[in-house]
């Protein structure tokens, strides 16, 4: 199973530069008839002299309200993102952000009743850059000091060391995903925006970086996701400017890139998984027609699309190989500009031959997002303010007892599980964007852990890591910097780095060779040796 983006972050990666989904909050993707939302200030390319950044947003055909559980059709709330992380939620058209020095991709999303109905075009702005020293050896205030390409910086943490390896990236390109390659190296995507061409990168365990660009199309929304696949190759998705469509790319260990895009014009690839027979399977959505589909790509490059009719007006999101040899995916309905559901919220199953079955009984109104195989032979998923379980036969059960209650104001924002992963202890573990780290047993008992988390932290990605522990990132919310933490099976939380640059961690960490942990960090790759 590969690391995947968070629900909202991954959707943002499909609709903009970032997202480590990612795709984090419910966001099925805006339909073509949705209201418009755009950032009017700052403008792309702006250089801001202070850390105080004022974001002005304009919307059409919607009334803004503070947001929360009392939203109705025709009203909405603006969520403002910096580098793919929720910076603030507001019921007005102005947001004041306090950002550390660096370059940011800003995005505004219009949300109603937990669903994104419009997303702005990304705006890239730079905040005044100043040098920052390394943090003290206690690890309580470590600082990202890797600010120029071609250098590295090592910081002592409370447990182990963290090294940031900086990368000289093209303009408007940021590191998004990392994956452990079959060759013993770490591979990553560096996504481009607009007409910028991104890159596929390789970093050795010692930190030697090589970028590969030959054969990549100009990428509007990628490259983004990347997985280790058949034949010892790496596979990634991208959306090209020239064709206006998605594509799947293959890169060999020496760095040769091949692009496959037959039948993908006009849409975008959302998530990729390796199937039980060695084929690549992916979720696909055409925002213009509102048509979703599941795609299969053979190692030789033949693409076949399934389910276009049954997935109309719906967005397939996460996809994984199940314990029964089928592929399982989450499906969220598209919405009209009045908030009316146009499609289906469901858990989907597709056989290796392409037979699609949708399971809707027991699904919540928010729609499922991330899905993973569980240690009990079932599949587990996040669904609004609940954790869901589905058996191979399709029986769905939702669990929410013990989860934090949803907020009703920007100061008490909506809470929902974001990412979910199977732990080595036989339980499922998940992040709640404002509620902490959660553990759910196969029988459905939920326990939340918050002691040890920094104030206002927003837990985001979570992965199984060395020593049977779980590792997670905390995102930027308001003025809180991102960080990396560890939680033991008993629930003890330790923050290894509490003050990386705000919004810096763009994606999920992964377990690397020799017990190391690796993560993407904007213009650098981070390595933690516990």
GUTOR-555582 format. One line per 10 residues: number of its first residue (from 1); their letters; for each residue x, y, z of C-alpha. Coordinates in Angstrom, 2 decimals. Layout:
BEGIN
NUM = a = X,Y,Z  ...
END
This chain:
BEGIN
1 = xxxxxxxxxx = 0.00,0.00,0.00  1.39,3.38,-0.93  1.14,6.64,0.89  -1.72,8.66,-0.52  -3.03,12.09,-0.06  -5.54,13.24,2.02  -8.82,13.73,0.93  -8.92,17.49,0.65  -5.21,17.83,0.02  -5.34,15.29,-2.81
11 = xxxxxxxxxx = -8.35,17.02,-4.37  -6.46,20.26,-4.22  -3.60,18.57,-6.04  -6.02,17.71,-8.81  -7.44,21.23,-8.88  -4.21,23.12,-8.27  -0.54,22.64,-7.52  -1.00,20.95,-4.17  -2.35,18.17,-2.13  -1.52,16.23,-0.04
21 = xxxxxxxxxx = -5.14,15.58,0.16  -4.34,14.93,-1.09  -5.58,15.05,-0.87  -8.18,16.71,4.56  -11.77,17.78,4.82  -14.43,16.79,2.34  -13.90,18.02,-1.20  -15.36,16.01,-4.07  -14.22,18.53,-6.65  -16.17,21.47,-8.03
31 = xxxxxxxxxx = -18.48,20.93,-11.00  -18.38,23.15,-14.05  -21.68,24.85,-13.11  -20.55,25.70,-9.59  -20.15,29.31,-8.40  -16.81,30.98,-9.02  -14.31,31.89,-6.33  -11.02,33.67,-6.96  -8.24,35.40,-5.08  -8.03,39.04,-6.13
41 = xxxxxxxxxx = -5.08,39.92,-3.90  -2.25,39.14,-3.71  -1.56,38.51,-7.38  0.66,35.72,-8.67  4.32,36.62,-8.49  3.83,39.14,-5.69  6.73,39.67,-3.28  5.46,40.63,0.16  7.84,42.52,2.42  6.28,41.49,5.73
51 = xxxxxxxxxx = 5.01,38.24,7.23  1.48,39.67,7.40  -0.33,38.66,4.21  -3.85,39.87,3.46  -5.82,37.65,1.10  -8.86,39.16,-0.66  -11.38,36.79,-2.24  -14.35,37.36,-4.56  -17.22,34.90,-5.03  -20.36,34.72,-7.16
61 = xxxxxxxxxx = -23.92,33.54,-6.47  -23.28,32.55,-2.87  -23.82,34.24,0.49  -20.98,33.86,2.97  -21.79,32.81,6.53  -19.53,31.88,9.45  -20.05,28.25,8.46  -20.48,25.00,10.30  -23.45,22.71,10.80  -26.06,25.42,10.14
71 = xxxxxxxxxx = -25.09,26.06,6.52  -27.81,25.88,3.89  -27.82,25.65,0.13  -26.80,28.99,-1.33  -24.55,29.86,1.63  -20.94,29.00,2.14  -17.68,29.52,3.94  -14.28,30.37,2.43  -11.38,28.13,3.38  -7.99,29.66,2.62
81 = xxxxxxxxxx = -5.00,27.39,2.02  -1.27,28.07,2.01  0.84,25.33,0.42  -2.04,22.91,0.59  -2.82,23.38,4.28  -5.88,25.04,5.77  -4.74,28.45,6.97  -8.11,29.73,8.13  -11.86,29.35,7.61  -13.92,32.50,7.41
91 = xxxxxxxxxx = -17.32,33.87,6.57  -16.02,37.01,4.85  -13.92,37.82,1.80  -10.74,38.89,3.64  -8.22,36.81,5.54  -5.09,37.99,7.35  -2.35,35.37,7.52  0.94,35.40,9.38  3.41,33.41,7.29  7.05,32.59,7.78
101 = xxxxxxxxxx = 9.47,33.66,5.04  9.18,31.55,1.92  7.15,30.98,-1.24  3.50,30.01,-0.90  0.81,28.68,-3.16  -2.43,30.26,-1.95  -5.86,28.87,-2.76  -9.42,29.68,-1.71  -12.17,27.05,-1.59  -15.88,27.81,-1.22
111 = xxxxxxxxxx = -17.42,25.18,1.06  -21.06,24.53,1.91  -22.18,21.81,4.31  -18.72,20.26,4.22  -18.60,20.11,0.41  -16.35,22.17,-1.84  -18.42,23.84,-4.58  -15.77,26.12,-6.08  -11.97,26.38,-6.02  -9.86,29.35,-7.02
121 = xxxxxxxxxx = -6.93,29.35,-9.38  -3.72,29.08,-7.28  -1.76,32.26,-6.58  1.97,32.02,-5.86  3.42,34.75,-3.65  6.71,35.15,-1.81  7.04,36.38,1.75  10.28,38.21,2.62  13.05,35.62,3.10  15.43,35.89,6.02
131 = xxxxxxxxxx = 18.05,33.48,7.29  17.10,31.29,10.23  19.56,29.45,12.47  19.30,25.82,13.45  17.20,25.08,16.48  18.60,24.06,19.87  19.51,20.42,20.52  16.41,19.89,22.68  14.27,19.68,19.55  11.60,21.91,21.05
141 = xxxxxxxxxx = 12.22,24.80,18.64  14.00,23.35,15.62  13.85,25.60,12.57  13.94,24.84,8.87  17.21,26.48,7.87  17.64,24.68,4.56  16.75,27.72,2.48  18.96,27.48,-0.61  19.25,24.76,-3.21  22.13,22.34,-3.20
151 = xxxxxxxxxx = 22.71,22.48,0.55  21.62,20.46,3.55  21.16,21.11,7.23  21.08,18.66,10.13  19.24,19.36,13.35  19.31,17.40,16.58  15.88,16.37,17.76  14.65,15.21,21.15  14.95,11.71,19.69  17.35,11.34,16.78
161 = xxxxxxxxxx = 18.34,13.76,14.02  16.61,15.43,11.10  18.40,16.36,7.89  16.90,18.53,5.16  18.35,18.09,1.68  17.65,21.16,-0.41  16.89,20.93,-4.13  17.39,23.45,-6.92  13.90,23.31,-8.42  12.49,25.12,-11.48
171 = xxxxxxxxxx = 10.23,28.11,-10.94  6.76,27.30,-9.58  7.71,23.73,-8.68  7.40,22.16,-5.22  8.15,18.70,-3.86  4.89,16.87,-3.23  5.19,13.11,-2.63  7.84,10.61,-1.62  7.90,6.83,-1.98  10.42,4.10,-1.21
181 = xxxxxxxxxx = 11.67,2.68,-4.51  12.52,-0.96,-5.22  16.11,0.11,-5.87  16.67,1.17,-2.24  16.38,4.89,-3.02  13.64,7.37,-2.22  11.73,8.76,-5.20  9.61,11.91,-5.25  7.43,14.10,-7.42  8.08,17.82,-7.82
191 = xxxxxxxxxx = 4.88,19.29,-9.20  4.72,22.16,-11.66  1.97,24.76,-11.93  0.68,26.53,-15.04  3.01,25.85,-17.96  5.87,24.88,-15.64  7.26,21.41,-16.13  7.78,19.55,-12.90  10.25,16.77,-12.24  10.63,13.27,-10.91
201 = xxxxxxxxxx = 13.40,13.05,-8.36  15.56,10.37,-6.78  17.47,10.73,-3.53  19.87,8.12,-2.21  19.89,7.16,1.49  22.95,9.39,1.88  21.20,12.38,0.27  22.46,12.50,-3.33  19.65,14.01,-5.45  19.00,13.56,-9.17
211 = xxxxxxxxxx = 16.14,15.24,-11.06  14.60,13.79,-14.23  12.54,15.98,-16.57  13.07,14.67,-20.10  9.78,13.29,-21.41  7.53,15.11,-18.95  4.78,17.29,-20.45  4.16,20.79,-19.10  2.17,19.97,-15.97  -0.77,21.99,-14.83
221 = xxxxxxxxxx = -1.42,19.83,-11.77  1.54,17.54,-11.32  3.39,15.27,-11.28  1.78,14.47,-7.94  1.09,10.90,-6.77  3.83,8.29,-7.20  3.92,4.55,-6.40  6.37,1.69,-6.77  4.93,-0.60,-9.45  5.57,-3.60,-11.64
231 = xxxxxxxxxx = 8.88,-4.20,-13.37  10.88,-2.35,-10.74  9.59,0.97,-12.12  7.94,3.97,-10.49  4.55,5.21,-11.72  3.07,8.69,-11.30  0.14,10.83,-12.43  0.07,14.24,-14.05  -2.24,16.62,-15.90  -0.78,18.20,-19.04
241 = xxxxxxxxxx = -1.41,21.75,-20.19  -1.22,21.06,-23.92  -3.86,18.30,-24.01  -5.97,19.45,-21.07  -6.05,15.87,-19.84  -4.54,13.51,-17.34  -1.78,11.01,-17.82  0.07,8.21,-16.09  3.85,8.27,-16.25  6.41,5.52,-15.82
251 = xxxxxxxxxx = 10.01,6.10,-14.85  12.64,3.36,-14.81  15.38,3.23,-12.13  17.89,4.79,-14.61  15.45,7.68,-15.16  13.72,7.03,-18.50  10.21,8.56,-18.52  7.29,7.28,-20.62  3.85,8.94,-20.63  0.53,7.10,-21.20
261 = xxxxxxxxxx = -2.60,9.19,-21.78  -4.95,7.31,-24.15  -8.56,8.04,-23.19  -7.68,10.52,-20.44  -8.26,13.78,-22.32  -10.34,16.36,-20.45  -10.02,14.79,-17.01  -7.61,14.18,-14.19  -6.15,11.16,-12.43  -6.83,11.24,-8.71
271 = xxxxxxxxxx = -5.16,8.22,-7.09  -3.08,5.21,-8.21  -2.75,1.70,-6.75  -1.01,-1.48,-7.82  -3.51,-4.28,-8.44  -3.20,-7.93,-7.44  -2.20,-8.96,-10.97  0.47,-6.30,-11.40  -1.62,-3.77,-13.32  -1.96,-0.12,-12.26
281 = xxxxxxxxxx = -5.46,0.99,-11.24  -6.48,4.60,-10.87  -9.44,6.87,-10.17  -10.35,9.42,-12.83  -12.75,12.34,-13.02  -13.72,14.67,-15.87  -14.76,17.93,-14.21  -16.32,19.29,-17.42  -18.71,16.40,-17.95  -19.03,15.34,-14.32
291 = xxxxxxxxxx = -18.08,11.80,-15.30  -16.01,9.58,-13.05  -14.33,6.31,-13.99  -11.88,3.67,-12.81  -8.90,3.04,-15.05  -6.59,0.08,-15.50  -3.12,0.42,-17.00  -1.07,-2.62,-17.91  2.73,-2.53,-17.50  2.98,-2.30,-21.31
301 = xxxxxxxxxx = 0.85,0.88,-21.34  -2.65,-0.26,-22.40  -5.38,1.81,-20.69  -8.96,0.59,-20.19  -11.68,2.68,-18.51  -14.57,1.20,-16.52  -17.76,2.49,-14.89  -18.28,5.75,-16.80  -22.06,5.30,-16.71  -22.47,4.20,-13.09
311 = xxxxxxxxxx = -20.09,6.88,-11.81  -21.71,9.87,-13.57  -21.74,13.12,-11.55  -19.54,11.48,-8.93  -15.85,11.67,-8.07  -13.90,8.48,-7.40  -11.16,9.27,-4.92  -9.01,6.77,-3.06  -8.39,3.28,-4.45  -6.71,0.26,-2.82
321 = xxxxxxxxxx = -6.33,-3.48,-3.35  -8.60,-5.36,-0.97  -8.05,-8.63,0.87  -10.45,-10.37,-1.55  -8.36,-9.65,-4.66  -10.64,-6.85,-5.87  -9.98,-3.11,-6.00  -11.99,-0.91,-3.62  -12.54,2.82,-3.95  -14.41,5.72,-2.37
331 = xxxxxxxxxx = -16.98,7.68,-4.36  -18.39,11.11,-3.55  -21.30,12.85,-5.20  -20.96,16.02,-7.21  -23.17,18.95,-6.20  -25.06,21.66,-8.03  -24.58,25.34,-7.22  -27.61,25.10,-4.91  -26.12,22.23,-2.92  -28.20,19.45,-4.52
341 = xxxxxxxxxx = -26.49,16.08,-4.79  -26.14,15.03,-8.43  -24.40,11.70,-8.05  -23.69,8.99,-5.50  -21.85,8.65,-2.20  -20.63,5.06,-2.03  -17.89,2.54,-1.49  -17.10,0.92,-4.82  -15.66,-2.47,-5.69  -14.18,-3.33,-9.06
351 = xxxxxxxxxx = -13.00,-6.80,-10.04  -9.78,-7.38,-12.01  -12.01,-7.87,-15.09  -13.72,-4.49,-14.59  -17.09,-5.35,-12.98  -18.16,-2.38,-10.83  -20.41,-2.71,-7.76  -21.46,0.25,-5.59  -22.43,-0.06,-1.93  -24.50,2.84,-0.59
361 = xxxxxxxxxx = -26.50,1.47,2.33  -25.10,2.96,5.54  -22.95,5.62,3.86  -23.07,9.10,5.40  -24.17,12.25,3.59  -20.66,13.72,3.54  -19.31,10.95,1.35  -16.37,8.60,2.02  -12.83,9.70,1.36  -9.77,7.60,2.26
371 = xxxxxxxxxx = -9.93,3.79,2.38  -7.41,1.19,3.59  -7.33,-2.59,4.10  -7.71,-3.45,7.77  -5.99,-6.14,9.84  -9.37,-7.90,10.30  -9.94,-8.70,6.61  -12.32,-5.76,6.13  -11.74,-2.33,4.62  -11.89,0.85,6.68
381 = xxxxxxxxxx = -12.59,4.38,5.51  -13.23,7.94,6.64  -16.72,9.33,6.07  -17.49,12.84,7.32  -17.43,12.80,11.11  -17.19,8.98,11.27  -14.95,6.00,10.66  -16.48,3.38,8.39  -15.97,-0.35,7.99  -17.07,-2.41,4.99
391 = xxxxxxxxxx = -16.85,-6.18,4.73  -15.84,-7.90,1.46  -19.56,-8.72,1.09  -20.42,-5.01,1.20  -21.89,-4.57,4.71  -21.15,-1.03,5.94  -20.97,0.12,9.57  -20.18,3.69,10.69  -18.57,4.47,14.05  -18.51,7.96,15.58
401 = xxxxxxxxxx = -18.87,7.44,19.33  -15.80,9.04,20.88  -15.03,11.35,17.97  -14.87,15.12,18.63  -18.08,16.97,17.85  -18.23,19.28,14.83  -17.67,22.98,15.47  -19.97,25.73,14.26  -17.70,28.78,13.89  -14.34,29.55,12.29
411 = xxxxxxxxxx = -12.87,29.55,15.80  -14.31,26.05,16.34  -14.05,24.60,12.82  -15.70,21.40,11.59  -13.91,18.29,12.78  -13.57,15.13,10.77  -11.16,12.21,10.37  -8.62,12.92,7.67  -6.22,10.01,7.13  -6.44,6.41,8.27
421 = xxxxxxxxxx = -3.87,3.63,8.39  -3.54,0.10,9.77  -1.18,-0.09,12.73  1.16,-2.89,13.72  -0.92,-3.38,16.89  -3.95,-4.72,14.99  -5.93,-1.48,15.25  -6.68,1.34,12.83  -5.22,4.78,13.49  -6.40,8.10,12.07
431 = xxxxxxxxxx = -5.87,11.82,12.26  -8.65,14.26,13.06  -7.93,17.70,11.67  -8.70,19.48,14.95  -9.33,16.61,17.33  -6.02,14.80,17.71  -4.84,11.30,16.85  -7.46,8.55,16.96  -7.34,4.78,17.42  -10.21,2.48,16.52
441 = xxxxxxxxxx = -10.29,-1.23,17.30  -11.69,-3.77,14.80  -14.83,-3.87,16.98  -15.29,-0.08,16.61  -14.06,1.36,19.94  -12.58,4.84,19.37  -9.99,6.49,21.62  -8.64,9.99,20.97  -5.16,11.15,22.01  -4.22,14.84,22.28
451 = xxxxxxxxxx = -1.70,15.10,25.12  1.63,16.18,23.68  0.24,17.88,20.56  1.22,21.55,20.10  -1.57,24.14,20.58  -3.74,24.68,17.48  -1.99,21.86,15.68  -3.86,20.15,12.86  -2.86,16.46,12.59  -2.81,15.47,8.95
461 = xxxxxxxxxx = -0.91,12.48,7.53  -0.30,9.34,9.54  1.77,6.28,8.58  3.02,3.10,10.20  6.70,3.55,10.95  9.73,1.94,12.57  9.43,0.16,15.89  5.69,-0.46,15.67  4.97,3.21,16.24  2.96,5.57,14.05
471 = xxxxxxxxxx = 4.29,8.81,12.64  2.23,11.85,11.75  2.50,15.40,10.53  0.78,18.42,11.98  -0.33,21.02,9.47  -0.49,24.76,9.58  -3.66,26.18,11.06  -3.78,29.92,11.67  -0.20,30.70,12.76  1.00,27.28,13.90
481 = xxxxxxxxxx = 4.00,25.76,12.15  4.02,22.25,10.79  5.77,19.45,12.60  6.40,15.72,12.77  5.29,13.55,15.66  5.34,9.96,16.82  2.65,8.07,18.72  3.16,4.70,20.39  0.51,1.95,20.34  -0.35,2.95,23.91
491 = xxxxxxxxxx = -1.03,6.55,22.83  2.06,8.43,23.99  2.76,11.38,21.67  6.22,12.84,21.12  6.80,15.77,18.78  10.17,15.30,17.08  10.03,18.64,15.31  7.46,21.22,16.31  8.41,24.23,14.22  9.22,23.50,10.64
501 = xxxxxxxxxx = 8.33,26.40,8.38  4.58,27.10,8.40  2.93,25.10,5.64  6.22,23.51,4.72  5.31,19.83,4.97  3.37,19.27,1.77  2.81,15.55,1.95  3.00,12.42,4.01  6.11,10.84,5.51  7.14,7.33,4.55
511 = xxxxxxxxxx = 9.23,4.64,6.16  12.60,4.33,4.42  15.55,1.92,4.62  17.29,1.18,7.92  14.45,2.52,10.07  14.55,6.06,8.66  11.60,8.36,7.97  11.43,10.60,4.88  9.10,13.48,4.05  8.60,16.21,1.39
521 = xxxxxxxxxx = 9.19,19.75,2.57  8.59,22.23,-0.25  11.98,22.74,-1.82  13.67,19.98,0.16  13.47,16.33,1.22  13.63,15.59,4.93  15.14,12.52,6.58  14.68,11.58,10.23  16.93,9.02,11.89  15.14,8.15,15.15
END
